[in-house]
Amino acid sequence: MEAHGGGLRRILVLAFCVAGIWSAYIYQGVLQENVSTKRFGPNGERFEHLAFLNLAQNVVCLIWSFIMITIWSSGNSGGAPWWSYWSAGITNTIGPAMGIEALKYISYPAQVLAKSSKMIPVMLMGTLVYGIRYSFPEYVCTFLVAGGVSTFALLKTSSKTISKLAHPNAPLGYGLCFLNLAFDGFTNATQDSLKARYPKTSAWGIMLGMNLWGTIYNLIYMFGWPHASGFEAVRFCRQYPEAAWDIFLYCCCGAVGQNFIFLTISRFGSLANTTITTTRKFVSIVVSSVLSGNPLSTKQWGCVFMVFSGLSYQIYLKWEKLQRLQKKRKAM
C-alpha cells in the first residue's frame, strides 16, 4: 500500500509539472506573439524593440532566483562564483535576442519549428570538432528534423500570416533562429562545465548567475547611450500600458516555467523534462495556429509531424540508452 501511495504521489507530481510547464510556456508564447504582431493605439504602432523582452525577463528571473535562494538555501557554499558566468552570459544574451528578433521576419510556428532542430548544430560540432561518431538511428532523427524544417521553410507562407509580420524576410528569420541555436549550444556547454567544476552549484545559483550577467549586458545594450532603444521601449510602454502588462506577464511566465523545469529535473531527470518540453512545442504550434491566426497548409502540417517524429524517436533512443545503463548498474 505504501509503494502504491508513493507511486500515485509521483504521478500526481509529474502531472503537476507537465501542467505547469505547458501552461507557463504556451501562454508565454501567445504573449510573445501578441507583443511582436499586435498594433497599439489609433495609429496602429508596433512594439519594435523586442530585445527589451530579454532585459525584462532577466530582471524578473534575477529577482525570483534571489528570493528562492534566500528562502530555500541551506547555507552551503562551494557553488560556482557569480563572475564565472560572464562568458555564458554573453551568448545567453545574444542568442535569445536573435530568437525574439526573428519574429519580425517569420511566424511563431515557423520559429518554434526551426528552434526544434537543436540537435543539428550539436551533431555537426561533435563530428567536426570532437570527432564523435553517431549511430545510424541518430542520423535518422537528424534527417527527419532537418528535412521537416527545410521543407517547411521552402513552402509558401499564407498572405494572412505575412500581413501580421513587421518585416517579412524568411531567410533572415531562419538564419537568426539557427544562430540562436548555435549560441544556446555554447551556453549549455559552459553551464555543464561550471557544474562539473563546482558540483555544489544549485539550479537557483545557475539561474541567478546567468540572469545577473544578462541584466548587465542588456542594460548596457538598451540604455548605454543617449538614444539607445531602451528609452524608446520605456516610452512605448508608458504610452501603451497594455504592452507593458503583456511584457510583465511574459516575464512571469518565464520565471514560473523555469521553476517547474527545475522541479521536473530534480524529481524525474532530464529525459522526462525533454519529453515534456518537446511535446509542449508541438502544442504551442497548434495553439498559435488556432488562436493567433497563423494558418498552416496541409503540407506544412506534414513538416511539423516529420520534425516531431524525429524528436520523439530521439527521446525513445535516450530512454533506451538509460534503460541499458540501469541494467548494467544492477548487474554490477
N, C-alpha and C positions, 0 to 999 in steps of 0.2 A: 504493500500500500504506500509506503514511504517513497519507493522508487517511482511508482505511478504518479504520486503527487509531485515529485521533483521533475519528472518528465513533462507534466502538464504545465508547471510553472515556467519551464524553459520554452515551451511552445508559446505561452502567453507573452513572455518577454520578447521572443523573436517576432511575434505578430505586432507587438507594440513598436519594435524597432522598424519593421517594414512600414507600418502606418506613418511613423514619424518621418522617416527618410523620404518616402513618396510624397506625403502631403507638403513637407517643407520645400523640397526642391522642385516639385511640379508647380506649386504656387509661385515659387521664386522665378521659374521660367516664364510663367504667364506675366508676372510683373516686369521682368526684364524685356520681354517683347513689347509690352504696353509702353514702357518708357521710351523704347527705341523707335516705335512706329506711330505712337499717338500724336495727334496735333492738339495743341493747347491754345486757348483764347480765341477771340474773334478772328484773328489773322492766321490762325492755323499754324502756329510756330511749333517746330520740333525741338526736342531736347537733344542737341548735337554733341554735348560734352559727355559722352558715355564713359570716358575714363574716370570721371568723378564717382561712378558707381564703385570702382575699386577702392578709392580712398575712403568712401563712406563705409564700405564693408570692412576694410582694415580697422577702422576706428571702433566700430561696433564689436567686432570679434576680439580686438585687443582688450577692450573693457570687459567683455564677457569672460575671456580666459583669465584675466587678472582676478576677477571676482571668484571664479571657480577654484583657482589656486589658493586664494586666501581662505575660502570656506573649507576645501577638502584636503589641502596639503597637510601631510603628516610631519612636516618639518625636515624631511630627508633631503640631504644635499647630494652633490655628485652628478647632477644633470648638466647638459651642455650649457656653457655660458652664453648670455644673450648676444654677445658680439660675434659668436661663431656662425650666426645665421645670415651674415651680411651678404654673402655671395648668392645663397639660395633666395634671399630676399629680393635681389635684383631680378633674377629670372622669374620669380613668383609675382613680381610687379609687372614686368613687361608681357609675360605670357597671357595672363587673364585680360590685360588691356587689349591685346590683339584679338582675343576671342570675342570680347564685347564689341570692339570696333568692327568686327566682321559683320555684325547685324545691320550695319548701314548698307551692305552690299549683297547679302544673301538672306534667305528666310531663316527663321528659328529652327524649323525641322531640318533644313539643309546643314545648319551649323551643328546641331546635335549629332547628325549622322556623320559628318566629317570628323568631329572630335571623338567619335566612337572607334576610329581607326588608330588608336594609340599604339597598338601592337606593331604597326608597320615601321615607324621610326625606331622603335625599341629593337626589333629584329635586325633592321639594317645596321644600326650602330653596333649591335652584338656581333654580327657577322664580319663587318668591315674593320672594326676597331679591335675587338677582343677575340676574333676567330672562333666564335661559338658556333657549333653545328646544331641545327634544329631538326626535329623529326618530320617525317612526311605529313602526319596529321596536323602539325603546327603550320606547315606551309599551306595546307588545305584551308585552315582557318584564315590565314592571311589573304589567300586568293579570294575567298568569299567576301571578306570585308573590303579589300581594295577594289575588287570588281564591282561590288554594290555601290560604293561611294563614287567611283569613277563614272559608272553608268548614270547614277543619279545626277551628277554634276553636268553630264553632257545632254541630258534630257531638257527640253524646253520648259521653263517655269511659266506658270499661268500669268496672264496680264494682271489679274486681280492681286496676286502676290507681289508682282513687280511694282504696282502702284503704291504699295504700302511701304516700300523701301525708300530710304533717303537718297541714296546714290547707287542704283543697281549696277553691279560690276562683279559678276560671278567669279572670274579668275582671281581677282584681288581678294574677294571674300574667302574663297577656299585656301588661297595662299596664306592669309592671316591665320586661318584655323590650323593649318599644318605647322606654321611657325609656333603657334600656341602649344601644340603637342611637343615640339622639339624642346622648348623652354621648360615645359612641365616635366619632361624626361630628366633634364638636368636637375631640376628642383627635387624630384623624388630620389634621385641617386645621392644627392647631397644630404638629404634628410636621413636616408639609410646609413650613410657613412657616419653622420653625427650620432645616430642611435647606437651604432657598433662601437664607436669610441667612448661614448658616455652611456652605458647600459641603463643607468638610473633615470635617464631622461623620460619624463612623462608626456603623454599626449597633449596635456594642457601646456606643458613647457614648450613643446614644439609650436603649438598654436600661438602662444604668447610671443616667442621669438620671431616667427615668420611675420606676424601681423605688426609687430613693433617696427621692423625694418621696412615693411610695406607701407606703413603710415609715414615714415620718414621720407622715403623715396617719392611717394605720391604727393606729399605736401610740397616738396621741392619742385616737382614737375607741375603741379597745379597752381602753386602760389609763389614760385621762386622769382618772378619778375613782375613789373608793374601791370603788364597787360596779359598775364597768364590766363589760361582758360578757366581756372578755378573760380576767379572772380565773376566771370560771366555765368558760370554754373550756379553760383550762390544767388546772383541777381535773378536768374530764371526761376529758381526755387522760391524766392521771396515773392516774385510776381505771380507765380502759379503754384500755390500751396499743394494742389493736387499732385503735382510732380514730386514735390518734396515728400509727401506722405507715401507715394509708391516707392520711392528710393529707400525710405526708412523701413518699410515693410520688407523690401527686397533684402536689406542687410540683416534684419531679424530672422528671416527665413534661413539665410546662410548660416547664422550662428546656431540656430536650433538644429539645422540639418547636421552640422559638424558634431554636435552633442550626441545625436543618435548614431552617427557613424562610429564615433569613439566607443560608444556603448556596445555596438554590434561587434566591433573588432575585439574588444576585451572579453566579451562573453562567448562569441561564436567563431571568431577567427576572420582572417581577411578574405577567405574564399566565400563565406556567406555574405560579407559586405559587397564583394564584387558582383555576386549574383543579384543582390537587391538593387544595386546602383545601375547595373546593366538593364534589368527589366524596367527600372524607373525611366531610363532614357527612351525606351520604346513607348511607354505610356505617355511621356512628355510630348512625343511627336503626335500621337493620337489626339491628346488634349488640345495641342496647339492647332491642329488641322480642323478640329470641330469648333472650338471656341473663338479662335483668333482669325478665322477667315483665310487660312493658307491651304487651299485645297490641293491635294496631291492626285496625280493621274494614276491609272491602274499600273502603268509601267514603273512609276516612282514608288508605289507601294511594294511592287515586286523587288525593287532595290533595297527597300527598308527591311523586308523579310530576309533577303540574301545576307545583309550585314548582320542582322541579329541571329541568323542561323550560325554564322561563323563565330560570333561571340558566345553563343550558347554551347557550341562544340568546344570552344576554348575552355569554358568553365567546367565542362564534363571532363576534359583532359586533366585539368588541375585537380579535380575531385578524385579521379582515378589514381593520379600520382600520390595524392595524400593518403589514399587507402593503402597503397603498396608500402609507403613509409611506415604507416601504423602497424601493418602486419610484420614488417621486419623488426620493429622495436619489440613487439610482443614475443617474437621468436627468440630474440636475444635474452 
